[in-house]
Amino acid sequence: MPDLSVKLHSLNLKNPVMTASGTFGYGPEFDDFMDVNRLGGIFTKACTSKNRDGNRYPRMVETPMGMLNSVGLQNKGVDYFIESIYPRIRHYDTEIIVNVSDSTIEGYKEVAEKLQPLERVSGIELNISCPNVKEGGMAFGTSCPMAAAATRAVRDVYSKTLIVKLSPNVTNIVEIAKAVEDEAPDSVSLINTLLGMAIDAERRKSLLSTITGGLSGPAIKPIALRMVWQVAGAVKIPVIGMGGISNAADAIEFMLAGATAIQVGTANFIDPSVCIKIIDGIDEYLLRHNISSVSEIIGALNT
């Protein structure tokens, strides 16, 4: 059988299929639909230094080939995560990575420091790219100096795997990736959602309370694929690709473009077992092409 394992810096993933933050809860929400232990990893929903109520409703809307969301990083804070969530997920036999966000660099550092001792948390995904909050969030990810400063501050206090999530809402994502790489993260993940909006023409009103929100789903896949290819060719650290992945063919395309691993997001809302189907589909692809290891297809695009 083909070897589906990949190495993400110091993490040995059993396969390259992981879940995107904010689309999979913390894991137990999907126990009735799939064996979560089969995943390469779980990226939890965002964790901040203090409780966040998120944005006002409505904050999700369907769009052609995707969806807009402006949830606003709703969560009960890092202390609640440690006390109430972590005990419920530490039993999973897969890598657990916590998505970390905040409105200040000090907030990022506080969350990272509190998560550091958790034995079963393999790493954190530093979210400097959320377009759905009024302060912090994407502001850190759209400037090279600010992206670097946030990464450096967290790297100074966090010794385990550090993944930085990049924003596509920039002129040149390669410049941001390089600025982040200089501060010694272990990987970058991309892309986060694209800033968009939807309008009800009859009422002449926005369909989101925040007017704008983050666009995800198949509509953004060509842009995500292009950005992953560009960044993978420009940095030496592993790249995790995401953006509109709905099936095994999509996942394989991202790996051919240079992604070491992938995350599945919006597709989880459509089919809660889609990640398992993608794992099986990658396995079938490797068998069909007589490829012994999935690592052989990373960056193997013929140009």
C-alpha positions in Angstrom: 0.0 0.0 0.0 1.2 3.5 -0.7 2.8 5.5 2.2 0.5 8.4 3.0 2.7 9.9 5.7 4.3 13.3 5.3 6.7 15.3 7.5 5.7 18.8 8.5 8.9 20.0 10.1 9.0 18.0 13.4 5.5 16.6 13.0 5.1 13.2 11.4 1.6 13.2 9.9 0.0 9.9 9.2 -1.5 11.5 6.0 -1.6 15.0 4.5 -5.3 15.7 5.1 -6.2 18.1 7.9 -9.1 20.3 8.8 -9.2 24.0 8.5 -9.8 26.1 11.6 -13.4 27.3 12.1 -15.0 24.6 10.0 -14.5 21.5 12.2 -15.2 22.8 15.7 -12.8 21.1 18.1 -13.3 17.5 16.7 -16.0 15.9 18.9 -18.7 17.6 16.7 -17.7 15.2 13.9 -17.4 12.0 15.9 -20.8 10.8 14.7 -19.8 11.2 11.1 -16.2 9.9 10.9 -13.3 8.4 12.7 -11.4 11.6 13.6 -8.3 9.5 14.4 -7.8 8.8 10.7 -7.0 12.5 10.0 -3.5 13.8 9.6 -4.4 16.6 12.0 -7.1 18.8 13.5 -6.8 22.6 13.4 -9.2 23.8 16.1 -11.4 26.9 15.9 -9.7 30.1 16.9 -8.6 30.6 20.5 -8.0 34.1 21.9 -6.8 35.5 25.2 -10.3 36.5 26.4 -13.9 35.6 25.6 -15.1 36.9 22.2 -18.8 36.9 21.4 -18.2 37.3 17.7 -20.1 39.5 15.3 -23.9 40.2 15.2 -26.1 37.9 13.1 -26.5 37.4 10.2 -22.9 36.3 9.8 -23.0 33.5 7.2 -24.4 33.5 3.8 -24.2 31.2 0.8 -22.7 32.5 -2.5 -22.3 30.9 -5.9 -19.6 28.1 -5.4 -18.9 29.1 -1.8 -19.9 31.1 1.2 -19.2 34.3 3.1 -18.7 34.3 6.9 -18.2 37.0 9.4 -18.3 35.0 12.6 -15.6 37.1 14.2 -13.6 34.5 16.0 -16.3 33.6 18.6 -14.8 31.6 21.4 -14.7 31.5 25.2 -10.9 32.2 25.5 -7.8 30.2 26.2 -8.5 29.5 29.8 -11.8 27.9 28.9 -10.1 25.9 26.2 -7.6 24.5 28.6 -10.1 23.7 31.3 -13.1 22.5 29.2 -12.1 21.7 25.7 -8.6 20.1 26.0 -9.7 17.3 28.3 -12.3 16.3 25.6 -9.9 16.1 22.7 -6.6 15.0 24.2 -7.5 11.3 23.5 -7.4 11.8 19.7 -4.7 9.8 17.9 -3.9 12.6 15.5 -2.0 15.9 15.6 -3.9 18.7 17.4 -3.0 22.2 16.3 -4.7 25.2 18.0 -5.5 28.2 15.9 -4.4 31.3 17.8 -5.7 34.8 17.2 -6.0 38.0 19.1 -6.2 41.8 18.7 -2.7 42.5 20.1 0.7 41.0 19.9 0.6 40.7 23.7 -2.6 38.7 23.4 -1.0 36.3 20.9 1.9 35.8 23.2 -0.4 35.1 26.2 -2.4 32.4 24.4 0.8 30.8 23.1 2.4 30.7 26.5 -0.7 29.1 28.1 -0.9 26.5 25.4 2.8 25.6 25.5 2.5 23.0 28.5 -0.4 21.1 26.9 1.3 17.8 26.0 -1.2 16.7 23.3 -1.3 20.1 21.5 1.4 19.5 18.8 1.5 23.2 17.7 -0.3 26.4 17.0 -1.5 28.1 13.9 -0.9 31.8 14.3 -3.8 33.5 12.6 -2.6 36.9 11.4 -5.1 36.9 8.5 -8.7 36.9 9.7 -10.7 39.5 7.7 -13.8 39.4 10.0 -12.6 41.4 13.1 -12.4 45.1 13.5 -9.1 45.1 15.3 -6.0 42.9 15.0 -6.6 39.9 12.8 -5.9 40.7 9.1 -4.1 43.9 10.0 -1.1 41.9 11.2 -1.0 39.8 8.0 -1.1 42.5 5.4 2.1 44.3 6.3 5.5 42.7 6.2 6.8 44.4 9.3 3.7 43.6 11.3 3.5 40.0 10.1 7.2 39.6 11.1 6.7 41.2 14.5 3.8 39.0 15.4 5.6 35.9 14.3 8.8 36.9 16.2 7.0 37.7 19.4 5.2 34.3 19.4 8.3 32.4 18.4 10.2 33.9 21.4 7.7 32.3 23.8 6.6 29.1 22.0 9.0 26.3 21.3 6.7 23.7 19.7 5.5 23.7 16.1 4.6 27.2 14.9 2.5 27.6 11.7 1.6 31.1 10.4 -1.6 31.5 8.5 -1.3 34.0 5.6 -3.8 36.4 4.2 -4.6 36.4 0.5 -5.8 40.0 0.8 -2.4 41.5 -0.1 -0.7 42.7 -3.2 2.2 40.2 -3.0 1.8 37.2 -0.7 5.3 36.0 -1.4 6.7 39.1 0.3 4.6 38.4 3.4 5.7 34.8 3.4 9.4 35.7 3.2 9.0 38.2 6.0 7.4 35.6 8.2 10.0 32.9 7.3 12.8 35.2 8.5 11.3 34.9 12.0 11.8 31.1 12.2 8.3 29.6 12.0 8.1 25.9 11.1 5.5 26.3 8.4 3.1 28.6 6.7 -0.6 27.8 5.8 -2.5 29.6 3.1 -4.9 30.9 2.1 -7.3 32.4 4.5 -10.6 33.7 3.1 -10.8 36.5 0.6 -12.7 39.6 1.5 -16.1 39.8 -0.1 -19.7 41.0 0.3 -23.2 40.0 -0.7 -26.2 42.3 -1.1 -30.0 41.8 -1.1 -31.1 43.9 -4.0 -34.8 44.0 -3.0 -34.1 45.3 0.5 -31.0 47.2 -0.6 -29.1 45.8 2.4 -26.1 43.7 3.0 -26.7 40.1 3.7 -24.0 40.2 6.5 -24.3 42.4 9.6 -20.6 43.4 9.1 -21.2 44.3 5.4 -18.1 42.4 4.3 -16.9 38.9 5.2 -14.5 36.1 4.2 -15.2 34.2 1.0 -14.4 30.5 1.0 -15.3 27.4 -1.0 -14.6 26.2 -4.5 -14.8 29.8 -5.9 -11.5 30.7 -4.4 -9.6 27.5 -5.4 -7.8 28.9 -8.5 -6.5 31.8 -6.5 -5.4 29.7 -3.6 -3.7 27.2 -5.9 -1.7 30.0 -7.5 -0.7 31.5 -4.2 0.4 28.2 -2.8 2.5 27.5 -5.9 4.1 31.0 -5.6 4.9 30.7 -1.9 6.1 27.1 -2.1 8.6 28.2 -4.7 9.9 31.1 -2.7 10.3 29.7 0.9 12.3 26.8 2.3 9.8 25.9 5.1 6.8 23.5 4.4 3.6 25.0 3.0 0.1 23.9 4.0 -2.4 24.5 1.3 -6.1 25.3 1.6 -8.9 27.1 -0.3 -11.8 25.4 -2.0 -10.6 21.8 -1.5 -13.6 19.6 -1.9 -12.2 16.2 -3.1 -9.1 14.2 -3.5 -8.3 15.7 -7.0 -8.3 19.2 -5.4 -6.0 18.0 -2.6 -3.6 16.4 -5.1 -3.5 19.6 -7.2 -2.4 21.6 -4.1 0.4 19.0 -3.3 1.6 19.1 -6.9 1.8 22.9 -6.6 4.1 22.4 -3.6 2.0 21.9 -0.5 3.3 19.3 1.9 -0.2 19.0 3.5 -3.6 20.4 3.0 -6.6 21.6 5.0 -10.2 21.1 4.2 -12.7 23.8 5.2 -16.0 24.7 3.7 -16.5 21.2 2.3 -16.9 19.9 5.8 -20.3 21.8 6.0 -21.5 20.1 2.9 -20.3 16.5 3.7 -19.1 15.9 7.2 -17.2 12.8 6.1 -15.4 14.5 3.2 -11.9 14.3 4.8 -12.1 10.5 4.9 -13.1 10.4 1.3 -10.2 12.6 0.4 -7.7 10.4 2.2 -9.1 7.3 0.4 -9.0 9.2 -2.9 -5.4 10.1 -2.5 -4.6 6.5 -1.7 -6.4 5.4 -4.8 -4.6 8.0 -7.0 -1.2 6.8 -5.8 -2.1 3.1 -6.5 -3.4 4.0 -9.9 -0.2 5.9 -10.8 2.1 3.3 -9.2 3.5 5.9 -6.7 4.8 4.4 -3.5 4.7 7.5 -1.3 2.6 10.6 -1.3 5.7 12.7 -0.7 6.7 12.0 -4.3 4.0 14.2 -5.6 4.9 17.3 -3.5 5.9 20.0 -5.9 5.9 17.6 -8.8 4.0 19.9 -11.2 5.4 19.7 -14.7 6.0 23.3 -15.9 
